[in-house]
Amino acid sequence: MRFVNDFFDYELLDADSGERLERWGDIILIRPDPQIIWSGEKNDKRWNNAHAVYHRTNTGGGYWEPLKKVPDVWSIKYGDLTFRLKPMGFKHTGLFPEQAVNWAKADELIKNANRPIKVLNLFAYTGGATVACLSAGASVTHVDASKGMVQWAKENAAASGLADKEVRWLVDDCLKFVKREIRRGNHYDAIIMDPPSYGRGPNGEVWKLEQQIEELLTETGKLLSDNPLFFFLNSYTGGLSATILNYMVKNCVAKNLGGKVYTDEIGLKVTAKDIVLPCGNTTIWER
């Protein structure tokens, strides 16, 4: 498992009884997590001193209960990168901090390439990977189906001092965009994708990753350049094991490229318990 060591503005303080106790800069939040199935000691006093707690409802959604004044928007830093946060529906804050291990890996590969690198970031959300790749010196095409998420990503890039870097911000269906790029003959040296497990398109289309991952990987793999650098696939889908993800990337993307494919769990250290909370898998092909 790979986990974050140097994200000083974020800390998973404790994890117990179905909930996370997290520090986001100076803001303490309590959020549910279905993987935290154990019950033990809640010794950290900040369990009783949080700024807000997220409650699930019987209808499947939920709401934030403010316990103290919470800013509408606040910022945290990871190295030289700055991210704007806010409490959102479905318990999110606009950032998945466990992904910092992949931002660091992309940064390393791009800098060590010693050549211009074009990155395609699909299902790019609020742009964590985008700003990391821009900071490393790559040009990035950022694609997400949500106009609000793309705007948020632009704000993160600006907050990180990267607004003038070479980036395309696109609101689009990722698979449809990939197919158009194939027809246009465009290629990328590196591809990052973070597809959701389940979702609905603007016209009610149903997306299930298990049913569409083969087409998604096969089509996206066609966009790699003649001298590709890396391909990242993130997955939070419980039905897709690390072994399956590894096989799918080998079969659909890497079979004629050489290099190596490996899959790791990524996670977050739990300060109070000296354990690591798993937060999904990442499969990486690299030259």
N, C-alpha and C positions, 0 to 999 in steps of 0.2 A: 504493500500500500504506500502511496505517496501522499504526503500531507504538508500543510503550510507551516513554515517555521518563522517567517519574517514579516507577517502581516500584523504590525504592531497596533494599528488602529482598530483591529477586529480581534475578539477573543470569545471563544465558546467557554464560558465560565463554568457551566455545569450542565448536565443532561440527566434528567430523572423523571420517572412517572409520566412519560409521554410528552415531555416538554424540554425545550432548550432555554437556557439562560444565557443571553448573549450581550456583549458590549460592542457597540458600534460607535467608536470614538468615545464621547462622554454619555451616550444614550444607552440605557439598559432596557432590553426588550425580552419578553417571554413569548415563545412561539411553540405551537404543537409540532411534534415530529413522530410519525407512526413507527419509526424504527426504534424509538427509545421505549422498549417494552419492560425494562427493569424498574424496580422501586427500591431505593436505598436511602441514603442520607442526603438531606438538603441543608448542608451546613453553611453555605455561602449566604451571608446576610442580605445580599442583593436580591435574593428571591423575594424578600419583603420590601424592597426599595426600588423596584423597577419603574421605568417611566410609562410603560404600556404593556398590556398583555393581549394576545390574540385569542379569541374564543371561537370555536367552531359551533355551528348550529346544526340542528337535525336535518335541515334541508340541503346540506352539503357545502354551504358557504361559510361565512363567519364575519367577525367584526373586531376592530381594535377597541379595547377599553383603555382610555388614557387614565393613568394613575397620578401623573405629574404633567406639567406642560411639556409637550413634545413639539419641536419645530416642524413647520410644514415641510421644510427641506433642510438637510444639513449635509456636510461633506466629511469624508474620511480619505486618508491617503494610503496608498500602497507603493512604497518607494517614491518615484517621481510622479506617479499617477494619482489623480484626484477623482473621486466618484461622489456624485450627488445622490443622496438617499431620501426616501420618504416612505411612510407606512402605506402599503397598498392592499387592495383586496386579495383574498386567498393567501394571506399571511406574509407576502413578500415585501422586501425593502428596495428592490431594484438591483440587487447584487448577490451573486453566489460566491462567497469568499473562498470556498474550496477550489474554485477554478484558478486561483492565483498560482497554483503549481503548474498549470498549463500555460498561463501567461509567461511565467519564467522560462518554461521550456521553449516556447515560441521565440522569445527574446534571444535566448542562447543560440538557437538554430539560425535565425535570421542574421544575427551579428557575425556568426562564424562563417556564413556563406560567402562573405566578402564580394558580393555582387548585388545588383538590384533585384529585389524580390517582390513579386505581385501576389498578394494574398486575397483570397475570397473567403469571407466570413458569412456563413449561412445560418439562418435562425439566430441572428446576431444579438437580439435582445437589446440591452442598454450599452453594449459596446465594450465590455471588459477586455475581450480578446482584441478588438479593433484598436483600442488605444494602446494596448501593450505592443502590438505589431507596428503601429505608427511610430511609437517611441523608439522601437528598435531600428527604424529606418526603412521599413517596407512601405509600399503603397497598398491601399486596402480598398476592396469593394465590399461594402457592408449592406447586407440584405435581410430585411425582416418584414413580415406581413403587417405589422402594427405601426401605423404612422406615429403614435405616441411614443413607442419604444425607440424608433429611429430619431425622433427629436431629442429624447433623453440621451441617447448615445452622442448626438452632436454636442449637447451640453457637457457631457463628460469629457469629450475631446477638447472642448474650449477650456474647461476648468483645468485640464492637464497641460495647457499651453500648446496644444497640437492642432488648433483650428486651421492653421495654414498648411498643414501637411497634405500629401496627395491621397485623397479619399473620395470615393463615390458613395453617397447615401441613397439607398434605394428602398422604397416601400413596394414590396412585390411578394407574390407566392414563390417560395424558394425553388420548388421543383420546376415550375413553369419558367422561371428565370433561367435555371440551368439549361433547359432544353432550348431556349432562345439563344443562349450563349454558344451552345454547340453549333446551331445553325449559322451563327455569325462568325464562327471560326475563332472565337476568343479562347485564351488559355491562361492558366495561373500556375505559379511556381509552388504555391502552398494553399491548402484548403482546410478550413476549420468549420465544423458543423455541430450544432447543439440542438438536434431536433426534439420536439416535445413527444411525450409518450402518446398523448391523445389531444385532439383539438378539433375545432370546426372552422372552416373557411368562411369568407364573407357571404357566400351564397348557400351556407348550410352544409358544405362538403365535410364529410367525416374523415379525419386523419387518425390512423392507428399505425404506430411505427412498426409493429411486428408485421403488418401486412404490406407496408410500403418501403421498408428499408432496403430490400434488394434493388428495386428500381431506382431509389434515391442514390444509393452508392454506385451502381453501375453507370447511371447517367452522369453523376458528378465526377466520377473518375475520368471520364472522357475529356474533362476540362483541364487536366494536368498538362503542364508544358512538357517539352522534350527533355528538359533538365529539371525535374521537380525536386522540391526540397523536403516537404512533409505533408501529411494528411492526418488531421485529428478528427475523431468521432467521439462525442460525448453522449452518454446514455444514462438516464435515470429510470429506465423501463425495467421493472422487476422480472418480467418474463423473458428478457434477453440476458443470458448469462455472459460472463466474460469470455468464455470459450466460444460461444456463438458469435459474439461481436468480433473476436479475433479472426475466426474463420471467414465471416462475411467480408471483412476488409481485405483479407488475403485473396479471396476468390473474386471479388468485384472490383478491387482497386489495384492491388499490388502484385498480381500474379506475373505480370510481364515487366516489372520495374526493378526487380532485385531489392536490395535494402533489407530492412527488417520490420516486422510487425510485432507489437507487444501490447498487452492490455493490463491495466492496473486499476484497482480500486483507488479512488481518491477520497480524502477524509479530512476531518478537523480534530485537532487535539482537544480533549475535554480537560480543562485545567484542574478542576476539583477532584477528578477521578483517575487521572493518569491513564486514560484510555483514548482511543481514536474512534470517532463516530464516522462510519462509512457514509459517503455522499455520492454514490454512483460510480460509474466506470468510464475510463477513457482508453480508447484504442488508438494507437499511434503507428503510422507508417513513416519511416524516415529513411532517406538515402543512405 
